[in-house]
Amino acid sequence: PTEVDVSAVLRESINGLIVLADQRRIDLGLLPTTVTSAPLRCPAADLRSVVDNLIENALRYTPEGGVVDVRLAQEGGKLVVEVIDSGPGIPPELMERVFDRFFRVPGTGARGSGLGLAIARSVAQRCGLRISLRNRDDASSGLVARVETA
């Protein structure tokens, strides 16, 4: 794998998905960051696949008029990317199940095959990255999908 600039991949992904966000009237954007350099040894296509999947999921489950923010940070020496949405979140008892192939959270009505997060986790692991999910703990509902270096 070659060195890839994570911030450039994030901008490319957002630019590629902005039409979908606009169609759903969802505010999609990259939050301001103090990270000036974000190199990572990973094939750019693999990182793009992971990021695209997380953003597409956020757009799929966020209601019309909602918000999807992408955040790049460095925490404790780790590079961190978060996709933060204003969707319904995931019931805690199903949080790990969403990484199972073909699993979909019942009752959401969103379309998809149930393969996206399983593929994203596998690709992330190849790049030495870890994906985790958690419901937002602020006053808003929604989900935080977090990708971080190991």
Z-matrix of the N, CA and C atoms (Angstrom, degrees):
N
C 1 1.467
C 2 1.530 1 111.36
N 3 1.289 2 115.54 1 145.45
C 4 1.457 3 120.78 2 177.99
C 5 1.518 4 109.03 3 -96.96
N 6 1.318 5 114.92 4 169.82
C 7 1.455 6 119.89 5 178.68
C 8 1.530 7 108.63 6 -80.02
N 9 1.318 8 115.47 7 132.77
C 10 1.460 9 121.54 8 -178.63
C 11 1.533 10 108.33 9 -124.48
N 12 1.325 11 115.92 10 146.11
C 13 1.460 12 121.61 11 177.71
C 14 1.530 13 108.15 12 -88.59
N 15 1.317 14 116.25 13 109.46
C 16 1.466 15 121.64 14 -175.87
C 17 1.529 16 111.23 15 -59.44
N 18 1.319 17 117.63 16 -41.22
C 19 1.469 18 119.29 17 -178.50
C 20 1.528 19 110.89 18 -63.39
N 21 1.324 20 118.28 19 -36.09
C 22 1.473 21 120.63 20 177.17
C 23 1.526 22 110.39 21 -66.70
N 24 1.328 23 117.43 22 -40.61
C 25 1.466 24 121.10 23 178.59
C 26 1.528 25 109.92 24 -63.97
N 27 1.316 26 117.71 25 -40.62
C 28 1.468 27 120.66 26 178.53
C 29 1.527 28 110.97 27 -61.76
N 30 1.332 29 116.64 28 -44.49
C 31 1.470 30 120.00 29 179.17
C 32 1.526 31 110.85 30 -63.21
N 33 1.337 32 117.27 31 -41.78
C 34 1.473 33 120.82 32 178.72
C 35 1.523 34 110.85 33 -62.18
N 36 1.314 35 116.10 34 -43.06
C 37 1.460 36 120.58 35 -179.13
C 38 1.527 37 110.79 36 -63.84
N 39 1.307 38 116.54 37 -46.36
C 40 1.469 39 120.74 38 178.90
C 41 1.524 40 110.00 39 -61.89
N 42 1.321 41 117.25 40 -44.46
C 43 1.468 42 120.27 41 178.88
C 44 1.521 43 111.32 42 -61.26
N 45 1.332 44 117.22 43 -36.59
C 46 1.460 45 121.02 44 179.38
C 47 1.518 46 113.80 45 -72.23
N 48 1.337 47 117.12 46 -23.10
C 49 1.466 48 120.80 47 -175.97
C 50 1.531 49 113.53 48 -109.27
N 51 1.326 50 116.83 49 1.44
C 52 1.465 51 119.54 50 -176.05
C 53 1.531 52 111.87 51 -65.74
N 54 1.322 53 117.88 52 -31.56
C 55 1.464 54 120.09 53 178.57
C 56 1.526 55 110.06 54 -64.29
N 57 1.341 56 116.51 55 -44.02
C 58 1.463 57 120.41 56 177.32
C 59 1.531 58 110.48 57 -60.92
N 60 1.329 59 116.00 58 -43.38
C 61 1.473 60 119.86 59 178.52
C 62 1.532 61 110.62 60 -61.57
N 63 1.315 62 116.62 61 -44.30
C 64 1.468 63 120.38 62 179.74
C 65 1.531 64 111.71 63 -62.69
N 66 1.337 65 116.37 64 -39.93
C 67 1.466 66 119.98 65 178.59
C 68 1.523 67 111.27 66 -60.48
N 69 1.324 68 116.17 67 -34.32
C 70 1.469 69 120.52 68 -179.04
C 71 1.522 70 111.90 69 -95.16
N 72 1.331 71 116.41 70 5.45
C 73 1.473 72 122.26 71 -177.80
C 74 1.522 73 111.35 72 54.17
N 75 1.321 74 115.52 73 45.46
C 76 1.462 75 122.14 74 177.92
C 77 1.520 76 108.09 75 -108.93
N 78 1.311 77 115.74 76 131.71
C 79 1.457 78 122.24 77 178.13
C 80 1.532 79 107.89 78 -78.87
N 81 1.337 80 117.13 79 107.39
C 82 1.465 81 123.21 80 -179.91
C 83 1.514 82 108.44 81 -110.92
N 84 1.327 83 116.43 82 127.94
C 85 1.457 84 118.11 83 179.69
C 86 1.509 85 113.15 84 -161.31
N 87 1.325 86 114.00 85 166.72
C 88 1.461 87 123.09 86 177.13
C 89 1.520 88 107.63 87 -99.86
N 90 1.320 89 116.39 88 121.50
C 91 1.462 90 120.45 89 -179.73
C 92 1.529 91 109.90 90 -69.16
N 93 1.336 92 116.96 91 149.11
C 94 1.468 93 119.46 92 176.51
C 95 1.529 94 110.15 93 -58.45
N 96 1.322 95 115.73 94 145.55
C 97 1.461 96 120.45 95 -177.76
C 98 1.519 97 110.71 96 -136.97
N 99 1.307 98 115.53 97 156.02
C 100 1.463 99 120.59 98 174.50
C 101 1.528 100 110.65 99 -97.29
N 102 1.328 101 117.12 100 -1.76
C 103 1.458 102 121.38 101 179.30
C 104 1.530 103 107.52 102 -73.25
N 105 1.339 104 115.98 103 118.33
C 106 1.463 105 119.66 104 -178.02
C 107 1.522 106 111.89 105 -95.09
N 108 1.313 107 116.64 106 -26.33
C 109 1.457 108 120.55 107 178.72
C 110 1.522 109 107.83 108 -139.46
N 111 1.336 110 115.54 109 129.49
C 112 1.464 111 119.41 110 -177.33
C 113 1.526 112 110.38 111 -133.99
N 114 1.345 113 116.84 112 65.38
C 115 1.468 114 118.53 113 179.02
C 116 1.529 115 111.43 114 -79.95
N 117 1.316 116 114.93 115 148.91
C 118 1.460 117 121.71 116 179.26
C 119 1.521 118 107.41 117 -148.36
N 120 1.326 119 117.15 118 138.68
C 121 1.465 120 120.42 119 177.51
C 122 1.528 121 107.93 120 -88.91
N 123 1.326 122 114.14 121 99.22
C 124 1.460 123 121.47 122 -176.47
C 125 1.523 124 106.96 123 -167.01
N 126 1.316 125 118.67 124 143.03
C 127 1.467 126 118.58 125 174.38
C 128 1.536 127 110.24 126 -58.67
N 129 1.309 128 116.56 127 131.35
C 130 1.465 129 121.08 128 -177.85
C 131 1.530 130 111.13 129 -56.45
N 132 1.330 131 117.43 130 -38.88
C 133 1.469 132 120.56 131 -179.44
C 134 1.525 133 111.18 132 -64.30
N 135 1.339 134 117.60 133 -36.46
C 136 1.462 135 120.38 134 178.05
C 137 1.528 136 110.99 135 -66.77
N 138 1.324 137 116.21 136 -47.13
C 139 1.464 138 119.13 137 179.43
C 140 1.524 139 110.11 138 -62.60
N 141 1.302 140 116.83 139 -40.79
C 142 1.471 141 120.67 140 178.94
C 143 1.525 142 110.30 141 -62.25
N 144 1.326 143 117.70 142 -39.60
C 145 1.456 144 121.87 143 178.31
C 146 1.524 145 111.27 144 -60.33
N 147 1.315 146 116.59 145 -44.57
C 148 1.468 147 121.49 146 179.64
C 149 1.528 148 110.22 147 -63.23
N 150 1.324 149 116.28 148 -50.59
C 151 1.464 150 120.93 149 -176.99
C 152 1.531 151 110.92 150 -64.84
N 153 1.337 152 116.55 151 -44.97
C 154 1.464 153 119.46 152 178.47
C 155 1.525 154 111.04 153 -57.19
N 156 1.320 155 115.84 154 -44.08
C 157 1.461 156 119.70 155 -178.43
C 158 1.522 157 111.19 156 -61.42
N 159 1.312 158 117.22 157 -45.38
C 160 1.466 159 120.39 158 -178.01
C 161 1.526 160 111.55 159 -66.21
N 162 1.330 161 116.33 160 -40.52
C 163 1.465 162 119.31 161 179.04
C 164 1.530 163 110.31 162 -69.45
N 165 1.337 164 117.44 163 -42.73
C 166 1.469 165 120.06 164 178.38
C 167 1.523 166 111.15 165 -59.77
N 168 1.331 167 117.51 166 -41.86
C 169 1.467 168 120.29 167 177.23
C 170 1.526 169 110.80 168 -61.67
N 171 1.323 170 116.24 169 -44.25
C 172 1.462 171 119.85 170 179.12
C 173 1.523 172 110.51 171 -60.55
N 174 1.336 173 116.94 172 -42.46
C 175 1.468 174 120.36 173 178.73
C 176 1.529 175 111.50 174 -66.96
N 177 1.322 176 116.84 175 -34.97
C 178 1.471 177 121.51 176 -178.49
C 179 1.537 178 110.89 177 -67.40
N 180 1.321 179 117.47 178 -38.64
C 181 1.465 180 120.38 179 -173.18
C 182 1.528 181 114.14 180 -99.09
N 183 1.317 182 117.65 181 -10.84
C 184 1.463 183 120.36 182 177.41
C 185 1.526 184 108.78 183 -81.23
N 186 1.316 185 117.39 184 131.19
C 187 1.467 186 119.05 185 -179.81
C 188 1.535 187 111.58 186 -67.97
N 189 1.325 188 114.00 187 156.53
C 190 1.462 189 119.70 188 177.52
C 191 1.521 190 109.68 189 -51.56
N 192 1.325 191 115.80 190 136.88
C 193 1.457 192 121.18 191 -179.09
C 194 1.519 193 113.30 192 86.84
N 195 1.330 194 117.35 193 1.09
C 196 1.464 195 120.96 194 -178.52
C 197 1.522 196 112.97 195 -83.65
N 198 1.328 197 114.46 196 -168.22
C 199 1.464 198 121.72 197 -175.65
C 200 1.521 199 109.63 198 -132.40
N 201 1.348 200 115.78 199 137.76
C 202 1.459 201 122.64 200 170.50
C 203 1.526 202 106.63 201 -128.38
N 204 1.310 203 116.11 202 115.97
C 205 1.460 204 121.87 203 178.84
C 206 1.520 205 109.60 204 -110.23
N 207 1.331 206 115.76 205 143.39
C 208 1.457 207 122.29 206 175.46
C 209 1.521 208 106.18 207 -114.12
N 210 1.333 209 115.59 208 131.89
C 211 1.467 210 121.17 209 -176.36
C 212 1.519 211 109.37 210 -125.01
N 213 1.315 212 116.75 211 134.50
C 214 1.458 213 123.57 212 174.10
C 215 1.518 214 107.67 213 -116.00
N 216 1.333 215 116.59 214 130.00
C 217 1.463 216 119.88 215 -178.00
C 218 1.527 217 109.50 216 -150.29
N 219 1.317 218 114.17 217 167.72
C 220 1.457 219 121.27 218 169.13
C 221 1.513 220 106.36 219 -120.00
N 222 1.330 221 115.25 220 125.17
C 223 1.459 222 120.94 221 -179.04
C 224 1.513 223 108.67 222 -132.38
N 225 1.303 224 116.33 223 121.14
C 226 1.464 225 120.45 224 178.02
C 227 1.516 226 113.14 225 56.49
N 228 1.318 227 117.46 226 37.03
C 229 1.455 228 121.45 227 179.77
C 230 1.517 229 114.37 228 80.50
N 231 1.334 230 117.41 229 1.20
C 232 1.466 231 121.51 230 178.84
C 233 1.521 232 109.83 231 -104.69
N 234 1.316 233 114.53 232 144.47
C 235 1.446 234 120.82 233 172.20
C 236 1.522 235 107.57 234 -84.64
N 237 1.329 236 116.93 235 132.41
C 238 1.465 237 122.09 236 -174.84
C 239 1.523 238 109.79 237 -130.43
N 240 1.330 239 115.53 238 132.86
C 241 1.462 240 122.46 239 170.71
C 242 1.517 241 106.41 240 -120.16
N 243 1.325 242 116.26 241 130.35
C 244 1.460 243 120.58 242 176.18
C 245 1.523 244 109.63 243 -124.55
N 246 1.324 245 115.35 244 138.37
C 247 1.460 246 122.75 245 172.20
C 248 1.518 247 104.77 246 -112.08
N 249 1.319 248 115.53 247 115.01
C 250 1.460 249 122.76 248 -172.31
C 251 1.528 250 108.49 249 -114.31
N 252 1.325 251 116.28 250 120.84
C 253 1.471 252 118.33 251 -177.28
C 254 1.518 253 111.48 252 -119.51
N 255 1.329 254 114.52 253 169.70
C 256 1.468 255 120.82 254 178.44
C 257 1.527 256 110.18 255 -112.30
N 258 1.328 257 115.56 256 33.54
C 259 1.462 258 121.40 257 177.51
C 260 1.514 259 111.33 258 -82.36
N 261 1.327 260 116.93 259 -163.21
C 262 1.463 261 121.14 260 -175.26
C 263 1.530 262 114.51 261 -80.00
N 264 1.324 263 118.14 262 -10.66
C 265 1.457 264 119.50 263 -174.51
C 266 1.517 265 110.28 264 78.13
N 267 1.325 266 115.61 265 -171.33
C 268 1.466 267 122.27 266 -178.82
C 269 1.523 268 107.74 267 -128.77
N 270 1.333 269 118.06 268 134.01
C 271 1.467 270 118.48 269 175.49
C 272 1.536 271 109.64 270 -55.01
N 273 1.328 272 117.83 271 134.95
C 274 1.466 273 120.90 272 -175.32
C 275 1.529 274 114.20 273 -53.06
N 276 1.321 275 116.93 274 -36.41
C 277 1.467 276 119.68 275 -177.73
C 278 1.535 277 112.52 276 -70.75
N 279 1.338 278 117.32 277 -12.19
C 280 1.471 279 120.85 278 179.81
C 281 1.526 280 112.88 279 -108.22
N 282 1.327 281 116.85 280 0.83
C 283 1.467 282 121.74 281 -173.64
C 284 1.531 283 112.79 282 -54.78
N 285 1.308 284 119.01 283 -45.67
C 286 1.473 285 120.75 284 179.96
C 287 1.521 286 111.95 285 -80.60
N 288 1.313 287 117.77 286 -27.33
C 289 1.469 288 120.84 287 -179.28
C 290 1.522 289 112.76 288 -63.82
N 291 1.332 290 117.67 289 -27.44
C 292 1.466 291 119.35 290 -177.48
C 293 1.526 292 112.32 291 -65.45
N 294 1.328 293 117.41 292 -13.49
C 295 1.465 294 121.00 293 175.97
C 296 1.531 295 111.93 294 -87.30
N 297 1.327 296 117.52 295 -6.58
C 298 1.464 297 121.52 296 176.88
C 299 1.523 298 109.36 297 -75.47
N 300 1.331 299 115.61 298 141.31
C 301 1.461 300 120.01 299 178.43
C 302 1.532 301 110.21 300 -60.55
N 303 1.320 302 115.52 301 135.69
C 304 1.464 303 125.89 302 176.78
C 305 1.527 304 114.68 303 69.62
N 306 1.333 305 118.35 304 3.47
C 307 1.464 306 118.90 305 178.74
C 308 1.523 307 109.47 306 -83.01
N 309 1.327 308 115.30 307 137.23
C 310 1.459 309 122.10 308 174.85
C 311 1.513 310 108.08 309 -133.22
N 312 1.308 311 116.93 310 140.91
C 313 1.460 312 120.69 311 178.52
C 314 1.527 313 108.02 312 -65.65
N 315 1.338 314 116.91 313 123.36
C 316 1.471 315 120.21 314 -178.47
C 317 1.527 316 111.84 315 -62.66
N 318 1.331 317 114.21 316 144.63
C 319 1.457 318 120.34 317 172.46
C 320 1.513 319 116.45 318 81.19
N 321 1.327 320 118.58 319 6.91
C 322 1.466 321 119.09 320 -178.13
C 323 1.511 322 112.59 321 -83.58
N 324 1.331 323 117.20 322 -28.56
C 325 1.457 324 120.56 323 179.99
C 326 1.516 325 113.98 324 77.52
N 327 1.329 326 118.11 325 -6.85
C 328 1.463 327 120.43 326 179.07
C 329 1.522 328 109.65 327 -76.31
N 330 1.325 329 114.71 328 146.33
C 331 1.453 330 119.59 329 -179.05
C 332 1.517 331 110.35 330 -88.28
N 333 1.329 332 116.46 331 155.61
C 334 1.456 333 122.03 332 177.38
C 335 1.511 334 110.27 333 154.11
N 336 1.319 335 115.67 334 170.64
C 337 1.462 336 120.84 335 -175.74
C 338 1.521 337 113.24 336 -93.88
N 339 1.325 338 117.22 337 -16.02
C 340 1.458 339 119.49 338 -175.24
C 341 1.522 340 112.84 339 81.66
N 342 1.318 341 117.02 340 16.36
C 343 1.467 342 120.87 341 179.68
C 344 1.526 343 113.22 342 -104.18
N 345 1.307 344 117.91 343 -20.26
C 346 1.463 345 122.12 344 -170.78
C 347 1.511 346 115.35 345 -53.94
N 348 1.324 347 117.72 346 -52.20
C 349 1.462 348 119.67 347 -177.36
C 350 1.524 349 112.31 348 -70.87
N 351 1.333 350 117.49 349 -32.05
C 352 1.464 351 120.05 350 176.20
C 353 1.526 352 109.87 351 -63.85
N 354 1.317 353 116.38 352 -43.70
C 355 1.467 354 120.90 353 178.25
C 356 1.527 355 110.24 354 -66.51
N 357 1.317 356 117.35 355 -45.53
C 358 1.464 357 121.04 356 -179.14
C 359 1.521 358 111.31 357 -59.56
N 360 1.330 359 117.30 358 -42.24
C 361 1.467 360 120.09 359 179.68
C 362 1.528 361 110.74 360 -64.26
N 363 1.318 362 117.30 361 -42.99
C 364 1.463 363 121.86 362 179.86
C 365 1.532 364 111.02 363 -62.63
N 366 1.321 365 116.65 364 -46.19
C 367 1.464 366 121.13 365 179.65
C 368 1.529 367 110.02 366 -64.92
N 369 1.319 368 117.06 367 -42.75
C 370 1.458 369 120.86 368 179.05
C 371 1.528 370 111.12 369 -59.38
N 372 1.320 371 116.64 370 -43.42
C 373 1.463 372 120.24 371 179.70
C 374 1.517 373 111.66 372 -61.35
N 375 1.342 374 117.04 373 -37.29
C 376 1.466 375 120.35 374 176.64
C 377 1.518 376 111.29 375 -60.65
N 378 1.329 377 116.60 376 -30.52
C 379 1.466 378 121.83 377 -179.33
C 380 1.526 379 112.02 378 -90.32
N 381 1.328 380 117.46 379 3.01
C 382 1.462 381 120.01 380 -177.66
C 383 1.514 382 112.78 381 76.12
N 384 1.320 383 116.41 382 27.05
C 385 1.463 384 121.70 383 -179.57
C 386 1.511 385 110.12 384 -111.89
N 387 1.319 386 115.63 385 159.25
C 388 1.462 387 122.02 386 178.70
C 389 1.515 388 108.22 387 -125.09
N 390 1.344 389 115.67 388 133.35
C 391 1.469 390 121.29 389 176.38
C 392 1.522 391 108.66 390 -107.46
N 393 1.317 392 115.33 391 133.55
C 394 1.464 393 120.16 392 173.89
C 395 1.530 394 108.19 393 -136.76
N 396 1.317 395 114.87 394 157.33
C 397 1.463 396 121.97 395 179.40
C 398 1.514 397 109.16 396 -125.97
N 399 1.316 398 116.18 397 146.90
C 400 1.457 399 121.02 398 172.04
C 401 1.514 400 108.33 399 -154.31
N 402 1.315 401 115.20 400 148.90
C 403 1.459 402 119.31 401 174.18
C 404 1.521 403 108.53 402 -72.76
N 405 1.316 404 115.48 403 149.38
C 406 1.463 405 119.70 404 179.70
C 407 1.517 406 109.33 405 -63.01
N 408 1.321 407 115.18 406 143.15
C 409 1.459 408 119.34 407 -179.49
C 410 1.531 409 111.78 408 -110.29
N 411 1.330 410 116.00 409 12.47
C 412 1.459 411 118.90 410 174.82
C 413 1.532 412 108.64 411 -94.14
N 414 1.298 413 118.02 412 -164.77
C 415 1.467 414 121.27 413 -176.41
C 416 1.531 415 112.38 414 -72.59
N 417 1.318 416 117.57 415 -14.55
C 418 1.462 417 121.35 416 -178.22
C 419 1.521 418 110.87 417 -91.07
N 420 1.336 419 115.01 418 154.67
C 421 1.460 420 118.20 419 170.54
C 422 1.519 421 106.92 420 -86.23
N 423 1.303 422 115.99 421 166.05
C 424 1.451 423 119.94 422 177.79
C 425 1.512 424 111.85 423 137.09
N 426 1.309 425 114.62 424 -176.05
C 427 1.451 426 122.45 425 -174.47
C 428 1.523 427 109.32 426 -127.83
N 429 1.320 428 115.15 427 148.81
C 430 1.462 429 122.40 428 171.84
C 431 1.517 430 107.35 429 -117.50
N 432 1.332 431 116.26 430 115.33
C 433 1.460 432 122.11 431 174.13
C 434 1.522 433 106.15 432 -98.63
N 435 1.315 434 116.41 433 122.82
C 436 1.469 435 121.50 434 -172.31
C 437 1.521 436 110.17 435 -119.07
N 438 1.312 437 115.91 436 131.01
C 439 1.465 438 123.23 437 175.23
C 440 1.514 439 105.63 438 -119.08
N 441 1.341 440 115.74 439 128.61
C 442 1.467 441 117.78 440 179.82
C 443 1.524 442 110.55 441 -142.38
N 444 1.319 443 113.59 442 154.28
C 445 1.453 444 118.77 443 176.19
C 446 1.515 445 109.30 444 -70.73
N 447 1.311 446 115.26 445 149.75
C 448 1.479 447 120.01 446 -176.24
C 449 1.511 448 112.01 447 -73.38
